[in-house]
Amino acid sequence: MIRKGLSGGSFKPLTEESIDRIHQTAMRIIEEVGFELNSEAALELFEGVGAWVDRERRRVRLPKEKALELIARAPSEIKLCGQDEKHDILLGGQRVYTGTGGTALYIYHPDTGQKRSATLEDLKRIAKLVDGLDNIHLFLLPTYPNELPLEQVDVNRFFAGLDNTTKHIMGGVYTLDGVNQVIRMAEIIAGSAETLRQRPLISIITCNISPLKMDKEYGDFIVTVAKSGIPLVCPAEPLCGATSPVTLAGNLVIQTVDSLMGVMLTQIVNSGTPVIFGSVATSTDLSDLKYLAGSVEMGLLNAAGAQMAQFYNLPFYATGGMTDSKVLDAQSGYESALTSLLCALAGANFIHDAAGLMEFALTVCYEKYVIDNEILGMVMRAIEGITVNNDTTAFDLIKQVGPGGNFVAAKHTRRFMRSEHYQPSLSDRDSREDWEVRGRKTTWRRAAEIVPQIIADHNYSLSDEIRQQVRSEISGIVD
C-alpha cells in the first residue's frame, strides 16, 4: 500500500501567538532592515513596484502591505508532475510528500567503509533505484557529477533524471545557460512548451543566502525561471549562531524573510508563478561552526517552517531525513527518522533530503536509500493516524468473540491486516533462531541485496526518438 499526500498538521511546535510574532518580526525586517540584492534585474524589478531601494548598498525595503500583496499573488497549491501520471503530486495545505535531495559530492560504500567521488553514472543508477522505491515520491537530483566541467553539469544532471525515472525531477542549477537548456530539454520531453507548463515535469531550486542576501547569479536565475513559468523553490539555510541568531525563533525569522525574498521577486516578474516557500534551516556546532544535518533542532525548525508556510498559504519545501553519521549505524537511523517524522507530522508538503544523505549532506549511500524508504513508509503511516468508526472499533466482532477468544481467523482481521498496519520491505521480524539461520544479516546488508535487484529490474528510459531530438538540440550531453 503506497501512502502519499496524506494530511499532517497534528504536531504544532508553534502556538498561534508564536506564529503571529514570527510573522510580525519578519515584516518589520522587510520594512525596516531590508535585504541585499546583487542582481541588477532584481533591483530594478523591486524598484518598479515601489520598493525603497538604496543603490549604493544594494538594499531593498518594502512596506508591509506591499510585501503581503506580493506574497498573496503566489498560488497556494502547485502540481508537480511525473512522466507517469501516477507520480503526480499536489503541494499545498498540509499534504505530505517525500523525496531525495542534496548535491552530494561522494558515494559511501558500507562494505569497505570508504567513500569516493560521485559520477554521472551514480546519478543515473540512483534515479533507477529511487524509481523503484515507493515511499520516495519525488526525485530531487542528489549528487554532483565530479568528472564534468561546470558548463555541462546542469543539462546532464537533469537528463540523467528524466531518462531514468518517471517521477518528478527537481534540481539546483549552476549557470544561466544551463537553466535555459534544461527548460528547453524538458519542453522536448513533455512534447511542447505549453504542455510543460500544464504538466511541469521539472522544477528548479534557486537559493538565497542567509542572512538577508541574494547573490547576482541566483537573483538572475529566479528572474529567468519565473519568466518561463516553470515551478521553482526559494529555500534559505540559516544556521543557528552563525548566519542567524542562535535561538530557534530567531533562526525561523531569518528563514522566513530569506525565503519570502524569493517568493516576492517571482511574483513581481510573473504574477502567479508557481513558487515554493523553502527551508533548509538547522543548528550549528558552535565548537567549530560546523553545519549539522541530523540535529533534532533541524526537525523542529522545519516543522515550524511548515506552520509559517501554512500561515502564508504557500506550498512548503522542508528539510529532514539526514544524518551527521559517517556510517550506517544507529545514529544514522534515529537522526533520519526523527527529523522526517517531525516535519511530516507538522504537515510539511515536500520533505526533501529525506533519503540517502549522510555526513553533513556531503555523501550519499545506495543502501541508505533503501533504509530511508522503509523509514518513510513508517513516517507516512504515522501521518495517517488512527481511523475510528463503527467498523474499526469492531463492537459486533468483539461481542461475537467474547472474553478469552481470539481474532486470528476473523474476516475483519483479513480485511484490515494490510491496510491498518505498515508492511515492511526491509525490517527484520524473524525470531533470533530464524535470523541466525538466514545469515545474521544487519539492516544495511539486507539493503545491499535489494539495491542491485531494483536497478536490474528497472526498464524505463526515454524513447530513442526523444533522446535523439534532445541530443540534437541540447549541447553538452554525454553518454
C-alpha positions as CSV (number, residue, x, y, z in Angstrom):
1,M,0.0,0.0,0.0
2,I,1.5,3.3,-1.2
3,R,0.8,6.3,1.1
4,K,1.4,9.8,-0.2
5,G,-0.2,13.2,0.0
6,L,-1.7,12.4,3.4
7,S,-2.6,15.4,5.6
8,G,-0.3,16.1,8.5
9,G,-0.6,19.0,11.0
10,S,-1.1,17.2,14.3
11,F,2.3,18.4,15.5
12,K,2.5,22.1,16.2
13,P,5.7,23.4,17.7
14,L,4.4,27.0,17.4
15,T,1.3,28.4,19.0
16,E,-1.0,30.8,17.1
17,E,0.5,33.6,19.1
18,S,4.1,32.5,18.2
19,I,3.2,32.3,14.5
20,D,1.9,35.9,14.6
21,R,5.0,37.1,16.5
22,I,7.4,35.4,13.9
23,H,5.3,37.0,11.1
24,Q,5.3,40.5,12.6
25,T,9.0,40.4,13.2
26,A,9.7,39.2,9.7
27,M,7.5,42.0,8.3
28,R,9.4,44.6,10.4
29,I,12.7,43.3,9.0
30,I,11.4,43.5,5.4
31,E,10.2,47.1,6.1
32,E,12.9,48.5,8.4
33,V,16.1,46.5,7.7
34,G,15.6,45.2,4.2
35,F,17.7,42.8,2.3
36,E,20.7,42.9,-0.1
37,L,20.1,42.2,-3.8
38,N,23.1,41.8,-6.1
39,S,21.1,41.1,-9.2
40,E,20.6,44.3,-11.2
41,A,17.5,42.8,-12.8
42,A,16.0,42.1,-9.4
43,L,16.8,45.5,-8.1
44,E,15.1,47.2,-11.0
45,L,12.0,44.9,-10.6
46,F,11.6,45.8,-6.9
47,E,12.1,49.5,-7.7
48,G,9.4,49.2,-10.3
49,V,6.8,48.2,-7.7
50,G,7.6,51.0,-5.3
51,A,10.2,49.4,-3.0
52,W,12.7,51.6,-1.2
53,V,16.0,50.9,-3.0
54,D,19.4,52.0,-1.8
55,R,21.6,51.6,-4.9
56,E,24.9,52.2,-3.1
57,R,24.3,49.4,-0.6
58,R,22.1,47.4,-3.0
59,R,19.5,47.3,-0.2
60,V,15.7,46.9,-0.7
61,R,12.9,47.5,1.8
62,L,9.2,47.2,1.3
63,P,6.2,48.4,3.2
64,K,4.5,45.5,5.0
65,E,1.3,46.0,2.9
66,K,3.2,45.7,-0.3
67,A,5.1,42.6,0.8
68,L,1.8,40.9,1.8
69,E,0.2,41.8,-1.5
70,L,3.1,40.2,-3.4
71,I,3.1,37.1,-1.3
72,A,-0.7,36.7,-1.8
73,R,-0.2,36.6,-5.6
74,A,1.6,33.2,-5.3
75,P,-0.5,30.1,-5.8
76,S,-1.5,28.2,-2.7
77,E,-1.1,24.8,-4.5
78,I,1.4,23.6,-7.0
79,K,1.2,20.5,-9.1
80,L,4.5,18.7,-9.8
81,C,4.1,16.1,-12.5
82,G,5.8,12.9,-13.4
83,Q,6.2,11.4,-16.8
84,D,3.8,8.8,-15.4
85,E,0.7,10.4,-14.0
86,K,0.7,8.1,-11.0
87,H,3.6,10.1,-9.7
88,D,1.9,13.5,-9.9
89,I,1.8,15.3,-6.6
90,L,-0.1,18.4,-5.4
91,L,1.8,20.5,-2.9
92,G,-0.2,22.7,-0.6
93,G,-2.2,22.7,2.6
94,Q,-0.9,20.1,5.0
95,R,-0.4,17.3,2.4
96,V,2.9,15.5,2.8
97,Y,5.3,14.0,0.2
98,T,8.9,12.9,0.5
99,G,11.9,13.0,-1.8
100,T,15.6,12.9,-2.2
101,G,17.9,15.9,-2.0
102,G,21.3,17.4,-1.7
103,T,24.1,17.9,-4.2
104,A,26.4,15.3,-2.6
105,L,30.0,15.0,-3.7
106,Y,30.7,11.5,-2.5
107,I,29.3,7.9,-2.5
108,Y,29.8,5.8,0.6
109,H,30.3,2.1,0.4
110,P,29.4,0.4,3.7
111,D,31.1,-2.9,2.7
112,T,34.5,-1.1,2.6
113,G,33.8,1.8,4.9
114,Q,35.2,4.1,2.3
115,K,33.8,6.9,0.1
116,R,34.6,8.0,-3.4
117,S,33.7,10.9,-5.7
118,A,30.3,10.7,-7.2
119,T,29.9,10.4,-11.0
120,L,27.2,10.9,-13.6
121,E,26.8,7.1,-13.7
122,D,26.0,7.2,-10.0
123,L,23.2,9.8,-10.6
124,K,21.7,7.5,-13.3
125,R,21.8,4.5,-11.0
126,I,20.3,6.4,-8.1
127,A,17.5,7.6,-10.3
128,K,16.8,3.9,-11.3
129,L,16.9,2.9,-7.6
130,V,14.5,5.7,-6.5
131,D,12.2,4.8,-9.3
132,G,11.5,1.5,-7.6
133,L,11.2,2.9,-4.0
134,D,7.5,3.6,-3.5
135,N,7.8,5.7,-0.3
136,I,10.1,8.3,-2.1
137,H,7.6,10.3,-4.1
138,L,9.9,12.8,-5.9
139,F,13.4,12.7,-7.3
140,L,15.5,15.7,-6.4
141,L,18.9,15.3,-8.2
142,P,21.1,14.2,-5.3
143,T,24.7,14.1,-6.5
144,Y,27.2,16.2,-8.4
145,P,29.0,14.6,-11.3
146,N,32.6,15.5,-10.4
147,E,34.1,14.5,-13.7
148,L,32.1,17.0,-15.8
149,P,33.0,20.6,-16.5
150,L,30.6,23.1,-14.9
151,E,29.0,24.1,-18.2
152,Q,27.8,20.5,-18.7
153,V,26.5,19.8,-15.2
154,D,23.0,21.2,-15.4
155,V,21.9,19.5,-18.7
156,N,23.5,16.2,-17.7
157,R,22.0,16.1,-14.2
158,F,18.5,16.8,-15.4
159,F,18.8,14.4,-18.4
160,A,20.0,11.7,-16.1
161,G,16.9,12.1,-14.0
162,L,14.4,12.5,-16.9
163,D,15.9,9.4,-18.7
164,N,15.9,7.1,-15.7
165,T,12.7,7.7,-13.6
166,T,9.1,8.7,-14.3
167,K,8.9,10.6,-11.0
168,H,9.0,14.4,-11.0
169,I,12.5,15.9,-11.3
170,M,13.7,18.8,-9.1
171,G,17.2,20.2,-9.0
172,G,19.5,23.0,-8.4
173,V,21.3,24.8,-11.3
174,Y,24.7,26.4,-11.7
175,T,24.7,28.5,-14.9
176,L,22.2,30.7,-16.6
177,D,22.7,28.9,-19.9
178,G,22.2,25.7,-18.1
179,V,18.8,26.9,-16.8
180,N,17.6,27.8,-20.3
181,Q,18.9,24.5,-21.8
182,V,17.3,22.4,-19.0
183,I,13.9,24.1,-19.6
184,R,14.2,23.5,-23.4
185,M,15.1,19.9,-22.7
186,A,12.0,19.4,-20.6
187,E,9.8,21.0,-23.3
188,I,11.1,18.5,-25.8
189,I,10.3,15.6,-23.4
190,A,6.9,17.0,-22.5
191,G,6.0,17.5,-26.2
192,S,5.8,21.3,-26.2
193,A,6.4,24.4,-24.2
194,E,2.6,24.7,-23.5
195,T,2.4,21.0,-22.4
196,L,5.3,21.5,-20.0
197,R,3.6,24.5,-18.3
198,Q,0.4,22.4,-18.0
199,R,2.2,19.4,-16.7
200,P,5.6,20.5,-15.3
201,L,8.0,17.6,-15.3
202,I,10.7,19.6,-13.7
203,S,11.1,22.2,-11.0
204,I,14.2,24.3,-10.2
205,I,15.8,25.3,-6.9
206,T,17.1,28.9,-6.6
207,C,18.7,29.5,-3.2
208,N,19.1,32.7,-1.2
209,I,21.9,33.4,1.2
210,S,21.3,33.9,4.9
211,P,21.1,36.3,6.4
212,L,19.1,38.6,4.1
213,K,21.0,38.4,0.9
214,M,20.5,37.3,-2.7
215,D,23.6,37.0,-4.9
216,K,23.7,38.1,-8.6
217,E,23.6,34.6,-10.1
218,Y,20.7,33.3,-8.2
219,G,18.8,36.5,-8.5
220,D,19.1,36.2,-12.3
221,F,18.1,32.6,-12.1
222,I,14.9,33.5,-10.2
223,V,14.0,36.1,-12.8
224,T,14.7,33.7,-15.7
225,V,12.8,30.7,-14.2
226,A,9.8,32.9,-13.1
227,K,9.5,34.3,-16.7
228,S,9.4,30.8,-18.0
229,G,6.5,29.8,-15.7
230,I,8.4,26.7,-14.5
231,P,7.8,25.9,-10.8
232,L,10.7,26.9,-8.6
233,V,11.7,26.7,-4.9
234,C,13.3,29.6,-3.0
235,P,14.9,28.0,0.0
236,A,17.2,29.5,2.6
237,E,19.7,27.8,5.0
238,P,20.1,29.9,8.2
239,L,22.4,28.3,10.8
240,C,21.8,29.0,14.4
241,G,24.5,31.1,15.9
242,A,26.3,31.5,12.6
243,T,24.1,33.0,9.9
244,S,21.1,33.6,12.1
245,P,20.5,34.3,15.8
246,V,21.3,31.2,17.9
247,T,17.7,30.9,19.1
248,L,15.3,28.8,17.1
249,A,12.8,31.6,17.0
250,G,15.5,34.0,15.6
251,N,16.5,31.4,13.1
252,L,12.9,31.0,12.0
253,V,12.6,34.7,11.5
254,I,15.6,34.8,9.2
255,Q,14.5,31.8,7.3
256,T,11.0,33.3,6.7
257,V,12.4,36.6,5.4
258,D,15.1,35.0,3.2
259,S,12.6,32.7,1.5
260,L,9.9,35.3,1.2
261,M,12.5,37.5,-0.7
262,G,12.5,34.9,-3.5
263,V,8.7,34.4,-3.4
264,M,8.1,38.2,-3.7
265,L,10.6,38.5,-6.6
266,T,8.9,35.7,-8.6
267,Q,5.5,37.5,-8.3
268,I,6.9,40.8,-9.5
269,V,8.4,39.0,-12.5
270,N,5.3,37.0,-13.3
271,S,2.3,37.2,-11.1
272,G,1.0,33.7,-10.3
273,T,4.4,32.0,-10.8
274,P,4.3,28.6,-9.1
275,V,6.8,29.1,-6.3
276,I,7.5,27.1,-3.2
277,F,8.5,28.6,0.2
278,G,11.5,26.7,1.4
279,S,13.7,25.9,4.4
280,V,17.0,24.2,5.0
281,A,17.3,25.8,8.4
282,T,19.3,24.0,11.0
283,S,21.6,24.3,14.0
284,T,25.3,24.8,14.2
285,D,28.0,23.0,16.1
286,L,29.4,26.1,17.9
287,S,32.6,24.3,18.9
288,D,33.8,24.6,15.2
289,L,30.9,26.3,13.4
290,K,30.0,23.2,11.5
291,Y,26.7,22.7,9.8
292,L,24.6,20.0,11.4
293,A,22.2,17.8,9.3
294,G,20.9,15.4,11.9
295,S,20.0,17.6,14.9
296,V,16.6,17.4,16.5
297,E,16.5,21.2,16.2
298,M,16.6,20.9,12.4
299,G,13.4,18.8,12.7
300,L,11.8,21.4,15.0
301,L,12.8,24.4,12.8
302,N,11.4,22.7,9.6
303,A,8.2,21.7,11.4
304,A,7.8,25.3,12.5
305,G,8.6,26.4,8.9
306,A,5.6,24.3,7.8
307,Q,3.4,26.2,10.1
308,M,4.7,29.5,8.7
309,A,4.1,28.3,5.1
310,Q,0.5,27.4,6.1
311,F,0.1,30.8,7.6
312,Y,1.2,32.5,4.3
313,N,-0.9,29.9,2.3
314,L,2.2,28.8,0.4
315,P,3.4,25.3,-0.5
316,F,6.4,24.3,1.6
317,Y,9.8,22.6,0.9
318,A,11.2,21.3,4.2
319,T,14.4,19.5,5.0
320,G,14.6,16.3,7.1
321,G,15.8,12.8,7.0
322,M,19.6,13.4,7.0
323,T,22.3,12.3,9.4
324,D,25.7,13.5,10.5
325,S,26.9,9.9,10.9
326,K,29.6,8.7,8.6
327,V,28.4,5.1,8.6
328,L,25.1,3.2,8.5
329,D,24.7,2.9,12.3
330,A,22.1,3.6,15.0
331,Q,22.8,7.4,14.8
332,S,22.1,7.3,11.0
333,G,18.7,5.7,11.7
334,Y,17.5,7.8,14.6
335,E,18.5,11.1,13.2
336,S,17.0,10.4,9.8
337,A,13.8,9.1,11.3
338,L,13.2,11.9,13.9
339,T,13.7,14.8,11.6
340,S,11.5,13.3,8.9
341,L,8.8,12.4,11.4
342,L,8.7,15.9,12.9
343,C,8.4,17.6,9.5
344,A,5.7,15.1,8.3
345,L,3.5,15.4,11.4
346,A,3.6,19.2,11.1
347,G,2.3,18.9,7.5
348,A,5.4,19.9,5.6
349,N,4.4,19.5,1.9
350,F,7.6,18.2,0.5
351,I,10.3,16.8,2.8
352,H,13.5,17.0,0.7
353,D,16.8,15.3,1.7
354,A,14.6,12.6,3.2
355,A,16.5,9.7,1.6
356,G,20.1,8.7,1.0
357,L,22.1,11.6,2.6
358,M,24.7,11.3,5.4
359,E,27.9,13.0,6.7
360,F,26.6,16.6,6.8
361,A,24.9,16.2,3.3
362,L,28.3,15.6,1.7
363,T,27.7,11.9,0.9
364,V,25.0,9.6,-0.3
365,C,24.8,5.8,0.1
366,Y,22.8,3.4,-2.1
367,E,21.9,1.2,0.8
368,K,20.7,4.2,2.8
369,Y,18.1,5.0,0.1
370,V,16.5,1.6,0.8
371,I,16.7,2.0,4.6
372,D,15.2,5.5,4.4
373,N,12.4,4.2,2.1
374,E,11.5,1.9,5.0
375,I,11.7,4.8,7.5
376,L,9.5,6.9,5.3
377,G,6.9,4.2,4.9
378,M,6.6,4.2,8.7
379,V,6.5,8.0,8.8
380,M,3.7,8.1,6.3
381,R,1.8,5.5,8.3
382,A,2.2,7.7,11.4
383,I,0.7,10.7,9.5
384,E,-2.3,8.6,8.6
385,G,-3.1,8.2,12.2
386,I,-5.9,6.0,13.6
387,T,-9.3,5.7,11.9
388,V,-12.1,5.5,14.3
389,N,-15.6,4.4,13.1
390,N,-18.1,1.6,13.7
391,D,-16.1,-0.8,11.5
392,T,-12.7,-0.2,13.1
393,T,-14.0,-0.1,16.7
394,A,-15.4,-3.6,15.9
395,F,-18.1,-3.8,18.6
396,D,-20.0,-6.6,16.9
397,L,-16.9,-8.7,16.4
398,I,-15.7,-8.2,20.0
399,K,-19.2,-9.3,21.2
400,Q,-19.1,-12.3,18.9
401,V,-15.6,-13.4,20.0
402,G,-16.2,-12.6,23.7
403,P,-13.9,-13.0,26.7
404,G,-10.9,-15.2,26.2
405,G,-11.4,-15.6,22.5
406,N,-9.1,-14.6,19.6
407,F,-9.4,-12.7,16.4
408,V,-6.9,-14.5,14.2
409,A,-9.4,-16.2,11.8
410,A,-11.9,-13.4,11.7
411,K,-12.8,-11.9,8.2
412,H,-12.4,-8.5,9.9
413,T,-8.7,-9.3,10.5
414,R,-8.1,-10.4,6.9
415,R,-9.8,-7.3,5.6
416,F,-7.8,-4.8,7.7
417,M,-4.5,-6.5,8.3
418,R,-2.6,-4.9,5.4
419,S,-4.2,-1.5,5.3
420,E,-4.2,-0.9,9.0
421,H,-0.5,-2.0,9.6
422,Y,2.6,-0.9,7.7
423,Q,4.1,-3.8,5.8
424,P,7.9,-3.5,6.0
425,S,10.0,-4.5,3.0
426,L,13.4,-4.3,4.8
427,S,12.9,-4.7,8.6
428,D,13.8,-8.0,10.2
429,R,11.0,-9.5,12.3
430,D,12.3,-13.1,12.5
431,S,13.0,-14.9,15.7
432,R,16.7,-14.9,16.7
433,E,16.9,-18.6,15.6
434,D,15.5,-17.9,12.1
435,W,17.6,-14.7,11.8
436,E,20.8,-16.7,12.5
437,V,19.8,-19.4,10.0
438,R,19.3,-16.7,7.3
439,G,22.9,-15.4,7.9
440,R,22.6,-13.0,10.8
441,K,22.3,-10.1,8.3
442,T,22.3,-6.5,9.6
443,T,20.0,-3.9,8.1
444,W,22.5,-2.5,5.7
445,R,23.4,-6.0,4.5
446,R,19.8,-6.7,3.7
447,A,19.5,-3.3,1.9
448,A,22.7,-4.1,-0.1
449,E,20.9,-7.2,-1.5
450,I,17.9,-5.1,-2.5
451,V,19.8,-2.3,-4.3
452,P,21.1,-4.3,-7.3
453,Q,17.7,-6.1,-7.7
454,I,15.8,-2.9,-8.1
455,I,18.4,-1.4,-10.5
456,A,18.4,-4.6,-12.6
457,D,14.6,-4.7,-12.8
458,H,14.4,-1.1,-13.9
459,N,13.3,-0.9,-17.5
460,Y,12.4,2.8,-18.1
461,S,14.2,5.2,-20.5
462,L,13.1,7.9,-22.9
463,S,12.2,6.8,-26.4
464,D,15.0,6.7,-29.0
465,E,13.2,9.5,-30.9
466,I,13.1,11.8,-27.9
467,R,16.7,11.0,-26.9
468,Q,17.8,11.9,-30.5
469,Q,15.9,15.1,-30.5
470,V,17.3,16.2,-27.1
471,R,20.9,15.4,-28.2
472,S,20.4,17.3,-31.5
473,E,19.1,20.5,-29.7
474,I,20.9,20.5,-26.4
475,S,24.6,20.7,-26.4
476,G,26.9,19.0,-23.8
477,I,25.0,15.8,-23.0
478,V,27.5,13.0,-22.5
479,D,26.9,9.2,-22.7
